């Protein structure tokens, strides 16, 4: 009862009210500070440091009440916890993907036939660049110049691996050659006028 009285005195912003999709089930254990999301693609769990309130209209309210009643720590963790809950909901309901384009003469990507989770690039160097894809990511090469990375496991892992691949040859500012994300705007500089 003390928890609800504390919540009535606080004014919560809209961003701390999280709507739950119909195809997601939630298991919340207040004693262990654990929330589990069961979705159509996977199951995710999250350890909490602040208290949540579940409303019967498929809504989670993230409060700033810390488990040890420390208000300053609870205020800091409120936004982070709300963002983690939203990210977990996206991961268990959607397949996430990144498209990478290889722009340049001779810039190619190939699947390595001897190993399932390995690809290699030709990027204008005198050697090939081999890259190992971690478990949980799927790789598709539709053309030799387009690479599709997809995952329904972890958004952080997907963005990390796509950034590492892009860093092998990031787009240069004069001709735009290199590895770029799909629909990424590349601002080209003007060259010297002769």
C-alpha positions, 0 to 999 in steps of 0.5 A: 500500500505504501508503494501506491501512495508514493506513486500517487504523489509523483507525476509521471511523464508519458514516456514512462508508460509503455504499451505492451503488444497483444502477442507478448506475455509478461511475467513479473517477479517483484521479489527477485526484481525480474521481468520476462517478456515472451514474444513470437520470436524469442524470450528475454529477461531483464533484471530491474533495480527500480519498481514497476507497476503493471496496469491491466490495460497492457501497460507498464509504468516505470516508476522512480522508486528504487528497491532500497528507497534511494530517490536519487538513484531511482531518478537516474535509472528510470529513463534507462529502464524504460529504454531497455524495456522498449528495446526488449519489446522490439527484439522479441516481436520484430526481425531486425536487419541492416543492409550494407552497400559496397560501392567502388570498382572491385569492391565485393563481398563473398560467403566463405564456403568452407565455414558457415559463419564467415565472409570475406571482402575484396576492398581494393587492398592486396589481400582479402579481409576475412570476417567471422559472423557471431552466432545469432546473426544471419548473413545474406548476399543478394549480389556481390555488392549488397550484404544483409545482416539480420537478427531476432536475438540482439539489436546491440550485437547487430549494430556492433557487427555492422559497424565493424564491417563498415569500418573495414572501408568507410566511405571516402568523401570525394568519390563515395567509395567504401562500405555504407549503410543502405540509404545513408546520405554521403556528403561529397566534397568538391575536388580541386579545380584545374 
